[in-house]
Amino acid sequence: FMLREERSRLCLRFGGYPGTSGDGSGTASLASCTDEADHRLYWHLANRRAGSGWCCSGLRAWNTDQCLQGAEGGKATTTVCDVSGASIDGQWAINPRTSELYRGGFCIGAEGGRLAVGACGG
């Protein structure tokens, strides 16, 4: 699935390549959603839930080893997925009521095309 930011109508696009990351980390930024053949626009659920072992506690860039970690410098950050679910840094989810990307009380949002972590609902 694609992750589209509501106000700008832009999608989260992974900036790396398919497969295993060479350095273990990556970034994603907002981009046009129109090229449905661009696999870097797609994400899927990933990682086990700590405690239960059931799926899923994170969001993974399609056909990569990279999971959403946060946002810094105007871009989303990714790192190698912890499929065990033990790392809280990778436990981002989509709020079913608000469609916000959240972890705990924090959400990833966009302001002027730049991504940042902040309070949810803002």
MOPAC internal coordinates of N, CA, C and O (Angstrom, degrees):
PM7 1SCF
backbone

  N    0.0000 0     0.00 0     0.00 0    0    0    0
  C    1.4490 1     0.00 0     0.00 0    1    0    0
  C    1.5225 1   110.43 1     0.00 0    2    1    0
  O    1.2310 1   121.06 1   -23.80 1    3    2    1
  N    1.3441 1   115.59 1   156.20 1    3    2    1
  C    1.4600 1   121.39 1   175.22 1    5    3    2
  C    1.5244 1   108.54 1   -93.48 1    6    5    3
  O    1.2310 1   120.81 1   -28.81 1    7    6    5
  N    1.3241 1   116.06 1   151.19 1    7    6    5
  C    1.4616 1   122.36 1   175.76 1    9    7    6
  C    1.5223 1   107.41 1  -110.93 1   10    9    7
  O    1.2310 1   120.55 1   -72.60 1   11   10    9
  N    1.3357 1   116.56 1   107.40 1   11   10    9
  C    1.4640 1   121.27 1  -175.59 1   13   11   10
  C    1.5199 1   110.73 1  -105.73 1   14   13   11
  O    1.2310 1   120.93 1   -48.95 1   15   14   13
  N    1.3268 1   115.83 1   131.05 1   15   14   13
  C    1.4584 1   122.31 1   176.17 1   17   15   14
  C    1.5193 1   107.46 1   -78.94 1   18   17   15
  O    1.2310 1   120.68 1   -53.14 1   19   18   17
  N    1.3194 1   116.31 1   126.86 1   19   18   17
  C    1.4650 1   122.02 1  -168.94 1   21   19   18
  C    1.5246 1   114.50 1   -62.04 1   22   21   19
  O    1.2310 1   120.05 1   132.24 1   23   22   21
  N    1.3304 1   117.51 1   -47.76 1   23   22   21
  C    1.4725 1   119.33 1  -174.87 1   25   23   22
  C    1.5261 1   113.16 1   -69.82 1   26   25   23
  O    1.2310 1   120.46 1   134.25 1   27   26   25
  N    1.3178 1   116.72 1   -45.75 1   27   26   25
  C    1.4677 1   119.96 1  -176.70 1   29   27   26
  C    1.5271 1   112.85 1   -85.12 1   30   29   27
  O    1.2310 1   120.34 1   160.83 1   31   30   29
  N    1.3303 1   116.96 1   -19.17 1   31   30   29
  C    1.4669 1   124.04 1  -175.99 1   33   31   30
  C    1.5334 1   111.29 1    65.27 1   34   33   31
  O    1.2310 1   120.37 1  -158.61 1   35   34   33
  N    1.3384 1   116.89 1    21.39 1   35   34   33
  C    1.4565 1   122.13 1   177.03 1   37   35   34
  C    1.5258 1   109.43 1   -96.93 1   38   37   35
  O    1.2310 1   120.73 1   -23.07 1   39   38   37
  N    1.3275 1   116.21 1   156.93 1   39   38   37
  C    1.4656 1   121.58 1  -177.91 1   41   39   38
  C    1.5246 1   111.28 1  -108.54 1   42   41   39
  O    1.2310 1   121.41 1   -25.04 1   43   42   41
  N    1.3311 1   114.90 1   154.96 1   43   42   41
  C    1.4553 1   121.13 1   176.11 1   45   43   42
  C    1.5294 1   108.16 1   -77.23 1   46   45   43
  O    1.2310 1   120.57 1   -59.93 1   47   46   45
  N    1.3369 1   116.52 1   120.07 1   47   46   45
  C    1.4667 1   122.35 1  -176.93 1   49   47   46
  C    1.5181 1   109.44 1  -118.52 1   50   49   47
  O    1.2310 1   120.91 1   -59.17 1   51   50   49
  N    1.3360 1   115.86 1   120.83 1   51   50   49
  C    1.4557 1   121.81 1   177.61 1   53   51   50
  C    1.5220 1   109.16 1   -66.33 1   54   53   51
  O    1.2310 1   120.54 1   -45.14 1   55   54   53
  N    1.3288 1   116.57 1   134.86 1   55   54   53
  C    1.4584 1   120.89 1  -175.23 1   57   55   54
  C    1.5161 1   115.53 1   -90.45 1   58   57   55
  O    1.2310 1   120.02 1   176.38 1   59   58   57
  N    1.3242 1   117.57 1    -3.62 1   59   58   57
  C    1.4610 1   120.23 1  -177.54 1   61   59   58
  C    1.5113 1   112.67 1   -97.87 1   62   61   59
  O    1.2310 1   121.52 1    17.52 1   63   62   61
  N    1.3139 1   114.69 1  -162.48 1   63   62   61
  C    1.4566 1   122.35 1  -177.22 1   65   63   62
  C    1.5244 1   110.66 1  -109.83 1   66   65   63
  O    1.2310 1   119.83 1   -17.72 1   67   66   65
  N    1.3284 1   117.93 1   162.28 1   67   66   65
  C    1.4636 1   120.79 1   176.14 1   69   67   66
  C    1.5283 1   110.96 1   -61.98 1   70   69   67
  O    1.2310 1   121.16 1   -21.13 1   71   70   69
  N    1.3240 1   115.39 1   158.87 1   71   70   69
  C    1.4594 1   120.96 1   175.51 1   73   71   70
  C    1.5156 1   112.79 1    91.97 1   74   73   71
  O    1.2310 1   121.28 1    26.27 1   75   74   73
  N    1.3139 1   115.16 1  -153.73 1   75   74   73
  C    1.4594 1   122.64 1  -176.44 1   77   75   74
  C    1.5224 1   109.87 1   -86.59 1   78   77   75
  O    1.2310 1   120.77 1   -46.63 1   79   78   77
  N    1.3164 1   116.14 1   133.37 1   79   78   77
  C    1.4600 1   121.58 1   179.60 1   81   79   78
  C    1.5237 1   110.51 1   -68.13 1   82   81   79
  O    1.2310 1   120.85 1   -41.73 1   83   82   81
  N    1.3199 1   115.98 1   138.27 1   83   82   81
  C    1.4579 1   120.54 1   177.98 1   85   83   82
  C    1.5118 1   113.77 1   -71.00 1   86   85   83
  O    1.2310 1   120.38 1   147.22 1   87   86   85
  N    1.3417 1   116.89 1   -32.78 1   87   86   85
  C    1.4629 1   119.49 1  -177.41 1   89   87   86
  C    1.5246 1   113.53 1  -117.12 1   90   89   87
  O    1.2310 1   119.72 1  -177.65 1   91   90   89
  N    1.3350 1   118.14 1     2.35 1   91   90   89
  C    1.4583 1   121.04 1   174.54 1   93   91   90
  C    1.5128 1   115.90 1    88.45 1   94   93   91
  O    1.2310 1   119.89 1   175.11 1   95   94   93
  N    1.3242 1   117.81 1    -4.89 1   95   94   93
  C    1.4652 1   118.79 1  -179.33 1   97   95   94
  C    1.5211 1   110.05 1  -142.40 1   98   97   95
  O    1.2310 1   121.38 1   -12.70 1   99   98   97
  N    1.3367 1   114.96 1   167.30 1   99   98   97
  C    1.4522 1   120.38 1   179.69 1  101   99   98
  C    1.5107 1   110.97 1  -162.50 1  102  101   99
  O    1.2310 1   121.17 1     6.98 1  103  102  101
  N    1.3151 1   115.37 1  -173.02 1  103  102  101
  C    1.4595 1   121.33 1   178.30 1  105  103  102
  C    1.5241 1   109.37 1  -138.10 1  106  105  103
  O    1.2310 1   121.59 1   -15.32 1  107  106  105
  N    1.3045 1   114.57 1   164.68 1  107  106  105
  C    1.4611 1   122.23 1   173.81 1  109  107  106
  C    1.5172 1   106.85 1  -141.46 1  110  109  107
  O    1.2310 1   120.47 1   -32.83 1  111  110  109
  N    1.3073 1   116.71 1   147.17 1  111  110  109
  C    1.4606 1   120.87 1  -179.88 1  113  111  110
  C    1.5191 1   109.42 1  -139.83 1  114  113  111
  O    1.2310 1   121.08 1    -9.21 1  115  114  113
  N    1.3186 1   115.53 1   170.79 1  115  114  113
  C    1.4591 1   120.22 1   180.00 1  117  115  114
  C    1.5245 1   110.11 1   -78.36 1  118  117  115
  O    1.2310 1   121.13 1   -43.09 1  119  118  117
  N    1.3315 1   115.45 1   136.91 1  119  118  117
  C    1.4640 1   121.74 1  -178.64 1  121  119  118
  C    1.5225 1   108.91 1  -149.46 1  122  121  119
  O    1.2310 1   120.60 1   -13.89 1  123  122  121
  N    1.3039 1   116.45 1   166.11 1  123  122  121
  C    1.4588 1   121.50 1   176.82 1  125  123  122
  C    1.5268 1   110.20 1   -58.52 1  126  125  123
  O    1.2310 1   120.98 1   -37.84 1  127  126  125
  N    1.3246 1   115.74 1   142.16 1  127  126  125
  C    1.4724 1   122.25 1  -179.50 1  129  127  126
  C    1.5222 1   112.25 1   -91.47 1  130  129  127
  O    1.2310 1   119.38 1  -178.58 1  131  130  129
  N    1.3124 1   118.79 1     1.42 1  131  130  129
  C    1.4645 1   121.40 1  -167.55 1  133  131  130
  C    1.5228 1   114.92 1   -71.99 1  134  133  131
  O    1.2310 1   119.22 1   151.99 1  135  134  133
  N    1.3263 1   119.09 1   -28.01 1  135  134  133
  C    1.4641 1   120.83 1  -177.69 1  137  135  134
  C    1.5263 1   110.09 1   -86.96 1  138  137  135
  O    1.2310 1   120.83 1   -94.45 1  139  138  137
  N    1.3272 1   116.02 1    85.55 1  139  138  137
  C    1.4597 1   120.75 1  -176.43 1  141  139  138
  C    1.5244 1   112.77 1   -66.77 1  142  141  139
  O    1.2310 1   119.64 1   166.82 1  143  142  141
  N    1.3246 1   118.30 1   -13.18 1  143  142  141
  C    1.4645 1   121.65 1   177.31 1  145  143  142
  C    1.5324 1   111.95 1   -84.65 1  146  145  143
  O    1.2310 1   120.10 1   170.96 1  147  146  145
  N    1.3347 1   117.41 1    -9.04 1  147  146  145
  C    1.4630 1   122.00 1  -179.86 1  149  147  146
  C    1.5277 1   109.12 1   -79.84 1  150  149  147
  O    1.2310 1   120.54 1   -77.09 1  151  150  149
  N    1.3183 1   116.57 1   102.91 1  151  150  149
  C    1.4656 1   121.04 1  -176.88 1  153  151  150
  C    1.5195 1   112.95 1   -64.49 1  154  153  151
  O    1.2310 1   119.76 1   160.88 1  155  154  153
  N    1.3273 1   118.05 1   -19.12 1  155  154  153
  C    1.4693 1   120.12 1   179.87 1  157  155  154
  C    1.5284 1   112.36 1   -73.24 1  158  157  155
  O    1.2310 1   120.24 1   172.76 1  159  158  157
  N    1.3340 1   117.15 1    -7.24 1  159  158  157
  C    1.4682 1   121.24 1   174.71 1  161  159  158
  C    1.5282 1   112.08 1   -86.54 1  162  161  159
  O    1.2310 1   119.82 1   173.84 1  163  162  161
  N    1.3222 1   117.95 1    -6.16 1  163  162  161
  C    1.4645 1   121.30 1  -173.22 1  165  163  162
  C    1.5277 1   112.52 1  -104.45 1  166  165  163
  O    1.2310 1   121.68 1   -34.41 1  167  166  165
  N    1.3254 1   114.39 1   145.59 1  167  166  165
  C    1.4641 1   123.95 1  -179.73 1  169  167  166
  C    1.5194 1   107.94 1  -133.69 1  170  169  167
  O    1.2310 1   120.43 1   -18.53 1  171  170  169
  N    1.3112 1   116.78 1   161.47 1  171  170  169
  C    1.4654 1   120.39 1   174.30 1  173  171  170
  C    1.5229 1   109.74 1  -147.50 1  174  173  171
  O    1.2310 1   121.11 1   -17.13 1  175  174  173
  N    1.3191 1   115.48 1   162.87 1  175  174  173
  C    1.4562 1   121.16 1   178.39 1  177  175  174
  C    1.5242 1   109.03 1   -68.48 1  178  177  175
  O    1.2310 1   120.76 1   -31.61 1  179  178  177
  N    1.3334 1   116.15 1   148.39 1  179  178  177
  C    1.4633 1   120.24 1  -176.64 1  181  179  178
  C    1.5275 1   110.55 1  -154.03 1  182  181  179
  O    1.2310 1   121.36 1   -10.25 1  183  182  181
  N    1.3095 1   115.01 1   169.75 1  183  182  181
  C    1.4628 1   125.22 1   172.49 1  185  183  182
  C    1.5298 1   112.83 1    68.58 1  186  185  183
  O    1.2310 1   121.67 1   -33.16 1  187  186  185
  N    1.3038 1   114.41 1   146.84 1  187  186  185
  C    1.4671 1   120.70 1   177.49 1  189  187  186
  C    1.5191 1   109.82 1   -77.07 1  190  189  187
  O    1.2310 1   121.37 1   -22.07 1  191  190  189
  N    1.3087 1   114.98 1   157.93 1  191  190  189
  C    1.4637 1   120.69 1   172.33 1  193  191  190
  C    1.5235 1   107.55 1   -84.07 1  194  193  191
  O    1.2310 1   120.80 1   -49.22 1  195  194  193
  N    1.3262 1   116.08 1   130.78 1  195  194  193
  C    1.4628 1   120.31 1   177.80 1  197  195  194
  C    1.5274 1   108.65 1   -59.32 1  198  197  195
  O    1.2310 1   120.24 1   -41.71 1  199  198  197
  N    1.2865 1   117.15 1   138.29 1  199  198  197
  C    1.4633 1   121.25 1   179.86 1  201  199  198
  C    1.5097 1   112.19 1    94.90 1  202  201  199
  O    1.2310 1   120.06 1   115.81 1  203  202  201
  N    1.3248 1   117.49 1   -64.19 1  203  202  201
  C    1.4673 1   120.41 1  -175.34 1  205  203  202
  C    1.5285 1   112.77 1   -85.24 1  206  205  203
  O    1.2310 1   120.28 1   150.61 1  207  206  205
  N    1.3353 1   117.07 1   -29.39 1  207  206  205
  C    1.4545 1   120.29 1  -176.49 1  209  207  206
  C    1.5155 1   114.02 1    79.82 1  210  209  207
  O    1.2310 1   120.62 1   177.43 1  211  210  209
  N    1.3242 1   116.43 1    -2.57 1  211  210  209
  C    1.4686 1   120.75 1   179.24 1  213  211  210
  C    1.5198 1   109.96 1   -78.85 1  214  213  211
  O    1.2310 1   120.51 1   -18.96 1  215  214  213
  N    1.3176 1   116.63 1   161.04 1  215  214  213
  C    1.4558 1   123.14 1   175.70 1  217  215  214
  C    1.5304 1   108.54 1   -76.66 1  218  217  215
  O    1.2310 1   116.72 1   -34.80 1  219  218  217
  N    1.1826 1   123.84 1   145.20 1  219  218  217
  C    1.4432 1   131.75 1     6.38 1  221  219  218
  C    1.5301 1   107.39 1  -146.58 1  222  221  219
  O    1.2310 1   120.35 1   -31.19 1  223  222  221
  N    1.3148 1   116.95 1   148.81 1  223  222  221
  C    1.4595 1   119.58 1  -177.77 1  225  223  222
  C    1.5198 1   113.07 1  -124.23 1  226  225  223
  O    1.2310 1   119.48 1  -168.47 1  227  226  225
  N    1.3195 1   118.60 1    11.53 1  227  226  225
  C    1.4507 1   119.83 1  -178.85 1  229  227  226
  C    1.5136 1   112.69 1  -155.55 1  230  229  227
  O    1.2310 1   121.35 1    -2.51 1  231  230  229
  N    1.3282 1   115.02 1   177.49 1  231  230  229
  C    1.4651 1   122.95 1   179.54 1  233  231  230
  C    1.5222 1   108.66 1  -122.61 1  234  233  231
  O    1.2310 1   120.93 1   -52.92 1  235  234  233
  N    1.3167 1   115.84 1   127.08 1  235  234  233
  C    1.4614 1   122.31 1  -174.00 1  237  235  234
  C    1.5248 1   110.64 1  -117.14 1  238  237  235
  O    1.2310 1   120.95 1   -43.43 1  239  238  237
  N    1.3313 1   115.79 1   136.57 1  239  238  237
  C    1.4634 1   120.61 1   174.54 1  241  239  238
  C    1.5232 1   108.29 1   -66.42 1  242  241  239
  O    1.2310 1   120.72 1   -46.12 1  243  242  241
  N    1.3241 1   116.24 1   133.88 1  243  242  241
  C    1.4609 1   122.69 1  -174.77 1  245  243  242
  C    1.5291 1   111.74 1   -54.83 1  246  245  243
  O    1.2310 1   120.92 1   -47.72 1  247  246  245
  N    1.3402 1   115.85 1   132.28 1  247  246  245
  C    1.4573 1   124.09 1   174.24 1  249  247  246
  C    1.5295 1   112.78 1    59.50 1  250  249  247
  O    1.2310 1   120.67 1  -144.37 1  251  250  249
  N    1.3401 1   116.32 1    35.63 1  251  250  249
  C    1.4652 1   121.50 1   176.69 1  253  251  250
  C    1.5244 1   108.55 1  -136.95 1  254  253  251
  O    1.2310 1   121.24 1    -1.26 1  255  254  253
  N    1.3295 1   115.22 1   178.74 1  255  254  253
  C    1.4624 1   121.16 1   172.44 1  257  255  254
  C    1.5305 1   110.81 1  -102.73 1  258  257  255
  O    1.2310 1   120.07 1  -164.34 1  259  258  257
  N    1.3433 1   117.48 1    15.66 1  259  258  257
  C    1.4617 1   122.87 1  -171.36 1  261  259  258
  C    1.5285 1   113.35 1  -102.52 1  262  261  259
  O    1.2310 1   121.15 1   -50.73 1  263  262  261
  N    1.3481 1   115.40 1   129.27 1  263  262  261
  C    1.4629 1   122.04 1   176.59 1  265  263  262
  C    1.5238 1   110.21 1  -116.33 1  266  265  263
  O    1.2310 1   121.36 1   -30.98 1  267  266  265
  N    1.3073 1   115.00 1   149.02 1  267  266  265
  C    1.4606 1   122.25 1   178.31 1  269  267  266
  C    1.5250 1   109.61 1   -59.72 1  270  269  267
  O    1.2310 1   120.58 1   -46.92 1  271  270  269
  N    1.3454 1   116.50 1   133.08 1  271  270  269
  C    1.4602 1   122.07 1  -179.49 1  273  271  270
  C    1.5224 1   113.30 1  -118.56 1  274  273  271
  O    1.2310 1   119.86 1   148.12 1  275  274  273
  N    1.3162 1   117.88 1   -31.88 1  275  274  273
  C    1.4579 1   121.36 1  -176.17 1  277  275  274
  C    1.5158 1   109.79 1   167.56 1  278  277  275
  O    1.2310 1   120.80 1    28.83 1  279  278  277
  N    1.3271 1   116.07 1  -151.17 1  279  278  277
  C    1.4633 1   121.28 1   177.43 1  281  279  278
  C    1.5195 1   108.31 1  -148.28 1  282  281  279
  O    1.2310 1   121.45 1   -39.28 1  283  282  281
  N    1.3247 1   114.83 1   140.72 1  283  282  281
  C    1.4549 1   121.23 1  -178.72 1  285  283  282
  C    1.5203 1   108.21 1  -157.61 1  286  285  283
  O    1.2310 1   120.08 1   -39.77 1  287  286  285
  N    1.3171 1   117.46 1   140.23 1  287  286  285
  C    1.4578 1   120.61 1   177.36 1  289  287  286
  C    1.5156 1   114.03 1    62.87 1  290  289  287
  O    1.2310 1   120.26 1  -152.97 1  291  290  289
  N    1.3352 1   117.11 1    27.03 1  291  290  289
  C    1.4533 1   121.59 1   177.90 1  293  291  290
  C    1.5163 1   115.01 1    85.78 1  294  293  291
  O    1.2310 1   120.29 1   179.65 1  295  294  293
  N    1.3423 1   117.04 1    -0.35 1  295  294  293
  C    1.4627 1   121.10 1   179.86 1  297  295  294
  C    1.5229 1   109.69 1  -125.52 1  298  297  295
  O    1.2310 1   121.04 1   -24.17 1  299  298  297
  N    1.3305 1   115.61 1   155.83 1  299  298  297
  C    1.4608 1   120.14 1   171.09 1  301  299  298
  C    1.5217 1   107.25 1   -74.49 1  302  301  299
  O    1.2310 1   120.64 1   -31.90 1  303  302  301
  N    1.3218 1   116.39 1   148.10 1  303  302  301
  C    1.4544 1   121.38 1   177.71 1  305  303  302
  C    1.5236 1   109.62 1  -110.26 1  306  305  303
  O    1.2310 1   121.19 1   -32.91 1  307  306  305
  N    1.3284 1   115.33 1   147.09 1  307  306  305
  C    1.4603 1   121.54 1   178.45 1  309  307  306
  C    1.5189 1   109.00 1  -131.35 1  310  309  307
  O    1.2310 1   121.11 1   -20.81 1  311  310  309
  N    1.3126 1   115.48 1   159.19 1  311  310  309
  C    1.4575 1   121.78 1   174.31 1  313  311  310
  C    1.5192 1   108.18 1  -150.78 1  314  313  311
  O    1.2310 1   120.59 1    -9.30 1  315  314  313
  N    1.3242 1   116.48 1   170.70 1  315  314  313
  C    1.4593 1   120.55 1   179.79 1  317  315  314
  C    1.5269 1   108.98 1   -56.15 1  318  317  315
  O    1.2310 1   120.83 1   -49.66 1  319  318  317
  N    1.3246 1   116.02 1   130.34 1  319  318  317
  C    1.4639 1   121.72 1  -177.86 1  321  319  318
  C    1.5221 1   111.17 1   -62.58 1  322  321  319
  O    1.2310 1   120.96 1   -41.41 1  323  322  321
  N    1.3188 1   115.78 1   138.59 1  323  322  321
  C    1.4608 1   122.12 1   171.18 1  325  323  322
  C    1.5219 1   106.17 1   -97.06 1  326  325  323
  O    1.2310 1   120.60 1   -89.06 1  327  326  325
  N    1.3329 1   116.47 1    90.94 1  327  326  325
  C    1.4607 1   120.36 1  -173.34 1  329  327  326
  C    1.5240 1   112.75 1   -63.95 1  330  329  327
  O    1.2310 1   119.96 1   162.91 1  331  330  329
  N    1.3499 1   117.68 1   -17.09 1  331  330  329
  C    1.4688 1   120.26 1   177.50 1  333  331  330
  C    1.5234 1   111.35 1   -71.40 1  334  333  331
  O    1.2310 1   120.42 1   158.83 1  335  334  333
  N    1.3453 1   116.80 1   -21.17 1  335  334  333
  C    1.4559 1   121.20 1  -177.67 1  337  335  334
  C    1.5136 1   113.80 1    81.81 1  338  337  335
  O    1.2310 1   119.78 1  -173.49 1  339  338  337
  N    1.3295 1   118.02 1     6.51 1  339  338  337
  C    1.4602 1   121.46 1  -176.57 1  341  339  338
  C    1.5279 1   113.08 1   -71.88 1  342  341  339
  O    1.2310 1   119.73 1   151.02 1  343  342  341
  N    1.3221 1   118.13 1   -28.98 1  343  342  341
  C    1.4615 1   121.15 1  -177.63 1  345  343  342
  C    1.5259 1   110.60 1   -84.26 1  346  345  343
  O    1.2310 1   120.68 1   -62.14 1  347  346  345
  N    1.3254 1   116.31 1   117.86 1  347  346  345
  C    1.4695 1   120.58 1   179.15 1  349  347  346
  C    1.5283 1   111.23 1   -67.34 1  350  349  347
  O    1.2310 1   119.93 1   155.25 1  351  350  349
  N    1.3318 1   117.73 1   -24.75 1  351  350  349
  C    1.4644 1   121.00 1  -178.69 1  353  351  350
  C    1.5213 1   112.75 1   -59.38 1  354  353  351
  O    1.2310 1   119.95 1   149.73 1  355  354  353
  N    1.3241 1   117.70 1   -30.27 1  355  354  353
  C    1.4530 1   121.16 1  -178.22 1  357  355  354
  C    1.5116 1   114.61 1   -96.45 1  358  357  355
  O    1.2310 1   120.05 1  -170.72 1  359  358  357
  N    1.3272 1   117.51 1     9.28 1  359  358  357
  C    1.4626 1   120.54 1  -174.82 1  361  359  358
  C    1.5259 1   112.25 1   -92.45 1  362  361  359
  O    1.2310 1   120.75 1  -119.08 1  363  362  361
  N    1.3196 1   116.17 1    60.92 1  363  362  361
  C    1.4588 1   122.68 1   176.06 1  365  363  362
  C    1.5178 1   109.25 1   -93.62 1  366  365  363
  O    1.2310 1   120.60 1   -35.51 1  367  366  365
  N    1.3095 1   116.46 1   144.49 1  367  366  365
  C    1.4621 1   121.61 1  -179.51 1  369  367  366
  C    1.5232 1   108.96 1  -142.32 1  370  369  367
  O    1.2310 1   120.93 1    -8.47 1  371  370  369
  N    1.3101 1   115.82 1   171.53 1  371  370  369
  C    1.4626 1   122.21 1   176.61 1  373  371  370
  C    1.5183 1   107.71 1  -103.01 1  374  373  371
  O    1.2310 1   120.54 1   -58.33 1  375  374  373
  N    1.3317 1   116.58 1   121.67 1  375  374  373
  C    1.4623 1   120.94 1   178.15 1  377  375  374
  C    1.5284 1   108.33 1   -68.09 1  378  377  375
  O    1.2310 1   119.51 1   -60.65 1  379  378  377
  N    1.3379 1   118.54 1   119.35 1  379  378  377
  C    1.4649 1   119.95 1  -176.49 1  381  379  378
  C    1.5309 1   113.92 1   -66.07 1  382  381  379
  O    1.2310 1   119.99 1   157.84 1  383  382  381
  N    1.3310 1   117.63 1   -22.16 1  383  382  381
  C    1.4730 1   120.46 1   179.69 1  385  383  382
  C    1.5222 1   112.51 1   -85.13 1  386  385  383
  O    1.2310 1   120.64 1   139.52 1  387  386  385
  N    1.3392 1   116.38 1   -40.48 1  387  386  385
  C    1.4654 1   119.85 1  -173.38 1  389  387  386
  C    1.5270 1   113.79 1  -109.65 1  390  389  387
  O    1.2310 1   120.07 1   168.07 1  391  390  389
  N    1.3229 1   117.47 1   -11.93 1  391  390  389
  C    1.4703 1   124.55 1  -176.18 1  393  391  390
  C    1.5244 1   112.98 1    65.98 1  394  393  391
  O    1.2310 1   119.78 1  -164.59 1  395  394  393
  N    1.3339 1   118.03 1    15.41 1  395  394  393
  C    1.4580 1   121.34 1   177.84 1  397  395  394
  C    1.5281 1   109.95 1   -79.84 1  398  397  395
  O    1.2310 1   120.62 1   -32.20 1  399  398  397
  N    1.3346 1   116.42 1   147.80 1  399  398  397
  C    1.4619 1   121.38 1   170.00 1  401  399  398
  C    1.5176 1   106.70 1   -80.53 1  402  401  399
  O    1.2310 1   120.09 1   -59.45 1  403  402  401
  N    1.3262 1   117.43 1   120.55 1  403  402  401
  C    1.4601 1   118.90 1  -174.99 1  405  403  402
  C    1.5251 1   112.64 1  -137.30 1  406  405  403
  O    1.2310 1   121.71 1   -22.44 1  407  406  405
  N    1.3275 1   114.33 1   157.56 1  407  406  405
  C    1.4574 1   124.63 1   170.81 1  409  407  406
  C    1.5206 1   105.70 1  -146.72 1  410  409  407
  O    1.2310 1   120.94 1   -65.88 1  411  410  409
  N    1.3205 1   115.81 1   114.12 1  411  410  409
  C    1.4573 1   118.76 1  -175.47 1  413  411  410
  C    1.5155 1   109.22 1    63.42 1  414  413  411
  O    1.2310 1   119.56 1    49.64 1  415  414  413
  N    1.3213 1   118.45 1  -130.36 1  415  414  413
  C    1.4562 1   122.42 1   178.89 1  417  415  414
  C    1.5131 1   113.76 1   -94.53 1  418  417  415
  O    1.2310 1   120.06 1  -167.43 1  419  418  417
  N    1.3168 1   117.49 1    12.57 1  419  418  417
  C    1.4562 1   121.30 1  -176.07 1  421  419  418
  C    1.5223 1   111.48 1  -114.86 1  422  421  419
  O    1.2310 1   120.95 1   -31.77 1  423  422  421
  N    1.3249 1   115.80 1   148.23 1  423  422  421
  C    1.4621 1   122.27 1   179.68 1  425  423  422
  C    1.5248 1   109.92 1  -130.17 1  426  425  423
  O    1.2310 1   121.10 1   -25.61 1  427  426  425
  N    1.3250 1   115.50 1   154.39 1  427  426  425
  C    1.4608 1   120.86 1   170.91 1  429  427  426
  C    1.5188 1   106.50 1   -95.73 1  430  429  427
  O    1.2310 1   120.98 1   -55.70 1  431  430  429
  N    1.3159 1   115.74 1   124.30 1  431  430  429
  C    1.4538 1   120.99 1   179.97 1  433  431  430
  C    1.5137 1   110.64 1  -134.09 1  434  433  431
  O    1.2310 1   121.07 1    -5.66 1  435  434  433
  N    1.3199 1   115.56 1   174.34 1  435  434  433
  C    1.4643 1   121.11 1  -177.85 1  437  435  434
  C    1.5184 1   110.15 1  -121.03 1  438  437  435
  O    1.2310 1   121.77 1   -37.34 1  439  438  437
  N    1.3055 1   114.21 1   142.66 1  439  438  437
  C    1.4576 1   121.73 1   174.20 1  441  439  438
  C    1.5188 1   106.51 1  -140.25 1  442  441  439
  O    1.2310 1   120.60 1   -65.06 1  443  442  441
  N    1.3293 1   116.45 1   114.94 1  443  442  441
  C    1.4607 1   120.24 1  -179.68 1  445  443  442
  C    1.5209 1   112.99 1    61.74 1  446  445  443
  O    1.2310 1   120.28 1  -146.34 1  447  446  445
  N    1.3279 1   117.06 1    33.66 1  447  446  445
  C    1.4573 1   121.09 1   178.86 1  449  447  446
  C    1.5150 1   114.88 1    81.95 1  450  449  447
  O    1.2310 1   120.38 1   179.39 1  451  450  449
  N    1.3396 1   116.87 1    -0.61 1  451  450  449
  C    1.4643 1   121.26 1   179.39 1  453  451  450
  C    1.5195 1   109.50 1  -106.74 1  454  453  451
  O    1.2310 1   120.66 1   -41.71 1  455  454  453
  N    1.3148 1   116.34 1   138.29 1  455  454  453
  C    1.4578 1   121.76 1  -179.14 1  457  455  454
  C    1.5211 1   110.62 1   -92.83 1  458  457  455
  O    1.2310 1   121.12 1   -35.26 1  459  458  457
  N    1.3235 1   115.47 1   144.74 1  459  458  457
  C    1.4597 1   121.34 1   178.49 1  461  459  458
  C    1.5206 1   109.21 1  -153.56 1  462  461  459
  O    1.2310 1   121.02 1   -23.18 1  463  462  461
  N    1.3288 1   115.65 1   156.82 1  463  462  461
  C    1.4591 1   121.79 1   174.03 1  465  463  462
  C    1.5176 1   107.51 1   -93.59 1  466  465  463
  O    1.2310 1   120.49 1   -48.19 1  467  466  465
  N    1.3253 1   116.67 1   131.81 1  467  466  465
  C    1.4558 1   121.59 1   178.73 1  469  467  466
  C    1.5075 1   110.57 1  -155.00 1  470  469  467
  O    1.2310 1   121.13 1     6.96 1  471  470  469
  N    1.3159 1   115.44 1  -173.04 1  471  470  469
  C    1.4603 1   120.68 1   178.04 1  473  471  470
  C    1.5252 1   109.81 1   -65.34 1  474  473  471
  O    1.2310 1   120.74 1   -36.14 1  475  474  473
  N    1.3055 1   116.19 1   143.86 1  475  474  473
  C    1.4657 1   120.54 1   178.27 1  477  475  474
  C    1.5257 1   110.63 1   -71.44 1  478  477  475
  O    1.2310 1   121.04 1   -26.07 1  479  478  477
  N    1.3164 1   115.62 1   153.93 1  479  478  477
  C    1.4606 1   121.29 1   176.13 1  481  479  478
  C    1.5053 1   114.60 1    80.13 1  482  481  479
  O    1.2310 1   119.96 1  -171.02 1  483  482  481
  N    1.3258 1   117.68 1     8.98 1  483  482  481
  C    1.4508 1   120.58 1  -176.10 1  485  483  482
  C    1.4411 1   115.62 1  -101.50 1  486  485  483
  O    1.2310 1   120.10 1   180.00 1  487  486  485

